[in-house]
Amino acid sequence: MATTQKAASPKKNQGFQGIRAAIWVIVVCLIIAICIYNFLLGNPSNFAGNDPAGHPTNLLGTIYKGGVIVPIIQTLLLTVIALSIERWLALRTAFGKGSLAKFVLNIKAAVNKGDFATAQSICDKQRGSVANVVSASIRAYKEMEAATGLKKAQKVAKIQQAHEEATQLEMPTLQMNLPILATIVTLGTLTGLLGTVIGMIRSFQALAAGGGGDSLALSTGISEALINTAFGILTSWCSVVAYNTFTNKIDKLTYALDEVGYSIAQTYEANHTEEA
């Protein structure tokens, strides 16, 4: 049992594996968003008479008039951008140095020939999550060759178990922070709608206080309120694209792991006879 557990512990990735405390990413994005809102969007030059309380003269001023919801949505958007970069770097490390498809083909060719020294050398050059898992499977293969007192089916099961355990050790690193992107998909739109509703309420309150049907004030208020909707939709759109892109990459990596693991287990079963 001890040898099997050892084989299931793959060599750790070398390089960037991701940011575990994503809360600090969100905090930094919030600070940046507040600074953008106050100093860029709220710059007096964006308003008539250099007065932020007046009418905006450009798009930046109009966005500023969206209210306190604007920096919240900006925080979500900046978080999506930051975590997208973080996931791209982490998955780049996980995939290894070379082409994943070429790596799988080379490993399968070496395994089919029974040349596990070459297979291990390929893993050492490739590195990354796939190489780590394959290395664990190769170690389990060698240990099962030296093991006695087990049936062939049990040894094949041990190899598969080592492969699965090594995969489970790698998967949390691959999927880290993706739930945050998935949450922002919905949160971005809902926050934008909240800002729009608040803006519309203020617009009609202003019209009611004026005691007349000021179409200019109404249209201005609506345009300001819809800024939040536009930002919310943009945030959700970016989050959906990022989440689906990284999920697809992880699916490809998982498929490659399953393919190689199956090949190693089947090679052992084909090359070894049942012990008496």
LINZI-V697758 format. One record per residue. N is the residue number from 1. PSI is psi in degrees with one decimal (* if undefined). Layout:
n = <N;N>
psi = <PSI;PSI>
This chain:
n = <1;2;3;4;5;6;7;8;9;10;11;12;13;14;15;16;17;18;19;20;21;22;23;24;25;26;27;28;29;30;31;32;33;34;35;36;37;38;39;40;41;42;43;44;45;46;47;48;49;50;51;52;53;54;55;56;57;58;59;60;61;62;63;64;65;66;67;68;69;70;71;72;73;74;75;76;77;78;79;80;81;82;83;84;85;86;87;88;89;90;91;92;93;94;95;96;97;98;99;100;101;102;103;104;105;106;107;108;109;110;111;112;113;114;115;116;117;118;119;120;121;122;123;124;125;126;127;128;129;130;131;132;133;134;135;136;137;138;139;140;141;142;143;144;145;146;147;148;149;150;151;152;153;154;155;156;157;158;159;160;161;162;163;164;165;166;167;168;169;170;171;172;173;174;175;176;177;178;179;180;181;182;183;184;185;186;187;188;189;190;191;192;193;194;195;196;197;198;199;200;201;202;203;204;205;206;207;208;209;210;211;212;213;214;215;216;217;218;219;220;221;222;223;224;225;226;227;228;229;230;231;232;233;234;235;236;237;238;239;240;241;242;243;244;245;246;247;248;249;250;251;252;253;254;255;256;257;258;259;260;261;262;263;264;265;266;267;268;269;270;271;272;273;274;275;276>
psi = <-38.4;-40.5;-35.6;-41.2;-37.8;-40.0;-25.5;-2.0;95.5;162.0;134.8;149.7;146.9;120.7;-169.4;126.4;-3.7;167.3;117.1;-36.7;74.2;-16.9;-32.5;-29.7;-43.9;-41.4;-45.1;-41.7;-36.9;-44.3;-43.6;-41.6;-40.8;-40.7;-41.8;-43.1;-44.1;-41.5;-26.6;-57.7;-35.7;12.0;131.0;-27.8;-11.9;3.2;154.0;132.4;17.3;35.1;111.9;-18.4;-10.1;-166.2;139.2;147.1;-5.6;-178.2;-36.9;-42.6;-38.1;-41.1;-39.5;-36.4;-6.9;-15.8;-167.1;-15.7;-25.8;-51.9;-26.4;-46.1;-38.4;-36.8;-44.0;-43.4;-44.3;-35.6;-42.0;-45.4;-45.6;-45.3;-26.5;-43.1;-42.4;-44.7;-35.9;-43.6;-41.3;-43.5;-30.0;-40.5;-41.1;-36.8;-22.0;-172.7;-32.2;-171.6;130.8;-41.0;-43.1;-37.7;-45.3;-43.3;-42.6;-39.7;-44.9;-38.8;-43.1;-40.6;-42.8;-29.3;-7.8;14.9;80.2;-18.3;-42.8;-39.3;-41.5;-37.2;-40.1;-40.0;-41.4;-32.7;-37.4;-47.0;-169.2;178.0;-43.7;-44.7;-37.4;-46.0;-42.0;-39.0;-41.2;-39.1;-38.2;-41.4;-40.4;-37.7;-48.6;-39.0;-34.8;-29.0;-34.2;-14.0;148.9;161.0;8.5;144.4;160.6;-40.3;-36.1;-39.1;-41.2;-40.7;-37.2;-40.7;-44.5;-37.8;-42.9;-39.6;-45.8;-40.9;-40.3;-38.3;-42.7;-29.9;-30.5;-31.8;-41.1;-35.8;-37.4;-39.0;0.3;134.9;-6.8;-36.1;-30.9;-43.3;-40.2;-36.3;-39.4;-24.2;-47.2;-39.8;-35.3;-48.1;-44.5;-39.6;-38.9;-41.9;-37.6;-44.8;-36.4;-45.5;-44.8;-42.8;-40.4;-40.7;-44.7;-38.1;-47.1;-31.8;-40.5;-40.0;-41.0;-38.9;-29.6;-18.7;15.6;173.4;76.3;101.0;-33.4;-46.0;-38.2;-47.3;-37.3;-43.8;-40.1;-43.2;-39.0;-40.6;-38.9;-15.1;-41.4;-39.8;-44.1;-44.8;-39.5;-43.0;-42.1;-43.0;-46.3;-39.1;-48.2;-40.0;-41.0;-46.8;-45.6;-46.9;-47.5;-35.2;-47.4;-34.4;-39.8;-39.3;-40.7;-38.1;-40.5;-41.3;-41.2;-40.5;-41.2;-40.2;-46.6;-40.2;-46.1;-42.0;-40.6;-40.9;-40.9;-44.8;-42.3;-32.7;-41.6;-43.6;-36.0;-29.4;-4.9;141.2;162.1;132.4;147.1;*>
